Structure formats: C-alpha cells, structure tokens
C-alpha cells in the first residue's frame, strides 16, 4: 500500500511528485491515478466531493479534471512538458536542466511570430507590384479553399524564412500551399518547393479526401469552384 504523505506539502507539489514518480510520458488520467496512489488522502477527499455532485462522477475523475485545468492554464509552466500531437495529450516531468532548456525554447516560440513578421515586412518592402499581386492571389485562393471546401490550407514558405542557417525569402517564388497540419510538421525546415504540377495534385488530392467525408460532416462542397481556383493558381505560381 502507498505510504501516506505529509499534508503540509502544497497540492501542486504533490501533483508534481506523482508525475515525477511516473518519470515518463503519461496521460493526465494516469497521472491522476498515480496521485491517488501516492496521496490516498487526496483521493478520499475527491471521492467525498464527488458524492455531492449532481452528475455521476468519481474521485479519480475529479482529480483528473483538476490536474487538466492546471495544465491548460499553465499552472505547471516550466515544470512539465506537454505533447499535444496525440489525443489524449501526454505530459512528463522536466528535470532542472530540461526545464531551463524548455523555458528558453518556449520563449523563442513566443517571439517567433514577431521575428517572422519583421522578416516578412522587410522582404515585402523590396517586392514589385507584380510580386505583391501574386502573393495576394495566393492568400485569396487559400481563403476560397477554406470558404468553399472547409479546408485549412496555409500560405507556406518552401524555404523557411526562419531557417537557422539557410533562410528563404518572403517572395512568391518561395511560396506554396500546405494543409495547416502538414505545415506544423514542416516547421522551420527547408523543402524543395512543389512544382506547379505537384501543387495542383496536392490540392486536388486533399479535396478528393474531403469529398469522401463531406456528406457525413454536412459539408456542402462547391465542386465547380475548384477548377476556377486551379486556373488562378496557374497564373501566379
């Protein structure tokens, strides 16, 4: 049986100690189970409070909800790492060394949009009217793909403008259209830009997949629009 711990310890520290005991990636629900194992008094209190709820719940569910709330409001900022690429999200404790690196990485991430915006503004100041028009058309095509097909495409730089050693320019010849999920995977790496044929095939493939699920998701696809958008893309790519 788990040893009951001192009640003088702050609850947040108890939560962190339980995650430290797991010492690996875990879900918030499994984290809550570990809290109940190490600190049975917290679980007992949560069970008692659960009995007073109108909706059916349990002590573990209550602990899970509390920990989840702390996580989502950055209550453990700099002390845990969160991986939201999967559902349910996973978390793990950070060592002091990892925590320092994590805070630095988060700061860089927070500042990145400002740095990118500065670079884009500088590059745009050197563009001619035709190049600015081409960029505007890319943005318009992306907006129309969203409006008519409910697809989250993004304006993406094939050669990343924040690449640490070989940055690209904010220029229409360096722009392509990617799904948001694919763009997140690419991050600040450099890719060979799609050829026009590849870009069209990519967009059409995504639209085909959307058509397969459109009726189930109550999406009204405007299929006659895609041809017009592709024609516009050909003129500016």
C-alpha positions, -999 to 999 in steps of 0.1 A, spaced: 0 0 0 13 35 -8 26 55 21 5 85 31 24 117 27 26 148 48 -3 172 45 19 203 47 31 199 12 13 222 -14 -12 203 -36 7 214 -67 39 198 -54 20 166 -46 8 165 -82 43 171 -95 58 144 -72 33 119 -86 43 128 -121 80 126 -110 73 90 -97 60 80 -132 92 95 -148 79 90 -183 53 103 -208 18 97 -194 -17 108 -198 -34 132 -174 -58 104 -163 -29 81 -155 -12 109 -137 -44 114 -115 -44 77 -107 -8 80 -95 -17 109 -74 -44 88 -57 -20 60 -52 7 82 -35 -17 105 -17 -47 85 -7 -60 114 14 -64 135 -18 -83 106 -35 -105 101 -4 -113 139 -3 -121 139 -40 -143 108 -36 -163 126 -9 -167 157 -30 -177 136 -60 -207 122 -40 -220 157 -36 -221 163 -74 -254 161 -92 -238 144 -122 -223 110 -117 -185 112 -112 -157 97 -92 -127 109 -72 -103 100 -100 -124 119 -125 -123 149 -102 -85 147 -97 -81 143 -135 -102 175 -141 -82 195 -116 -49 184 -130 -61 191 -165 -72 226 -155 -38 233 -140 -21 220 -172 -43 240 -196 -38 273 -176 0 268 -174 -1 261 -137 29 238 -142 47 261 -166 84 253 -168 80 221 -147 63 198 -172 65 192 -209 32 187 -229 28 167 -261 -4 177 -278 2 158 -311 -20 130 -299 -53 127 -281 -54 124 -251 -24 147 -248 6 134 -229 28 150 -202 61 144 -184 81 159 -157 111 181 -166 145 179 -149 161 212 -139 183 211 -169 154 202 -192 132 229 -176 158 256 -183 160 245 -220 122 242 -222 117 278 -209 142 291 -235 126 271 -262 91 284 -252 104 320 -252 118 315 -287 85 301 -298 66 331 -284 90 356 -301 90 337 -334 58 353 -348 73 388 -342 106 378 -359 87 363 -388 65 393 -392 96 416 -392 112 395 -419 81 394 -440 77 432 -437 113 438 -448 110 414 -477 77 429 -489 93 463 -490 116 451 -517 89 435 -538 75 449 -570 38 453 -578 36 420 -598 52 400 -569 28 417 -544 -2 408 -566 10 372 -568 12 369 -531 -22 385 -527 -36 359 -551 -21 330 -531 -39 344 -500 -71 348 -519 -70 312 -532 -64 299 -497 -93 319 -484 -116 305 -511 -104 269 -504 -114 275 -468 -148 290 -477 -159 266 -504 -143 233 -491 -138 239 -454 -101 231 -457 -74 246 -435 -47 254 -461 -19 278 -452 4 302 -470 38 284 -466 74 292 -474 91 262 -490 125 276 -479 117 286 -443 123 323 -437 134 315 -401 157 286 -411 188 289 -388 214 285 -415 198 289 -449 167 312 -446 144 318 -475 127 350 -487 91 361 -485 86 360 -522 60 344 -545 87 321 -559 92 307 -525 55 302 -516 34 271 -517 1 260 -502 0 233 -475 -25 220 -451 -21 235 -416 -13 201 -402 15 195 -427 28 230 -422 31 223 -385 52 192 -392 74 211 -416 80 239 -391 113 258 -399 128 231 -421 135 237 -458 117 217 -485 120 217 -523 91 238 -535 63 219 -552 64 221 -589 31 236 -603 20 201 -612 28 188 -577 10 217 -561 -22 211 -582 -20 173 -575 -17 180 -537 -47 204 -536 -68 181 -557 -59 151 -536 -69 169 -504 -102 180 -520 -109 144 -531 -105 132 -495 -128 159 -483 -154 148 -508 -154 113 -493 -165 126 -459 -184 157 -469 -219 142 -466 -211 127 -432 -198 160 -420 -226 181 -435 -202 200 -457 -217 215 -489 -188 213 -514 -189 237 -543 -172 213 -567 -174 236 -597 -152 261 -579 -120 240 -577 -114 243 -615 -115 281 -613 -92 282 -583 -67 259 -600 -67 282 -631 -60 312 -609 -31 293 -593 -16 285 -626 -13 322 -634 6 332 -603 26 301 -593 
